[in-house]
């Protein structure tokens, strides 16, 4: 059976931003959003330092 994939939504990105401020680990972020840890690492690269959900969302449409 093939695994289904989930795309991160803006709401997921806001959760990631909030949890990062609380110093959550990538593994905890993945569990909270329902995606693979590798997706979180890619997302953290996309969102910049410090991570901002709005910046990460904006890069999808540039």
N, C-alpha and C positions, 0 to 999 in steps of 0.2 A: 504494500500500500504506500502510495506516495504522500509525503508530508505536505501539508498546506502551508503557505507562507502568509505572513501578515505584514502589511505596510504600516509604518508609524503615522499616526494622525497628529494634528496640531495639539490635541488634548494629551496624547502620549508624550509629545515633546515638552509640554508644560509640566507633566509629572516628572520627567527626567530632570528638567531644570530645578524644580523644587527639591528633588531628592539629592541632587548634586550639592546643593547648598547645605543639606543635612549630612554631607560626606558619605553618601551611599556608595557601595562598590558597583562595578559594572554588572556583576552577577545579580545583585539585588535589583538593579535597574531593569535587567532582562526579565526577571521574575515578575516585577510589577507591571511591565508593559506587555508581557506575553510574547517576546521575541527572543531570538538567539543572542548570545553574548557578542558574537561577531557583529551583529547588526548594531548593537550599542556602541561598540568601538568605532564603527564607521560613522555613526550618528554624532559621536563626540568630536570627531574630526570635522564634520560638516558644520557643527554649531559654534566652533571657535573657542577661544580661551579668554575669559570664562564662558562656559556654555550658555547660549541664549536661544530659547525655543524659536523666537521670532526670526533670528538670523538663519537658523537651520532650515526653517520653513521657506524662507525667501530664496535660499540657494537652489531649491528645487525648480523654481520658475525663472531662473536667469539663463 
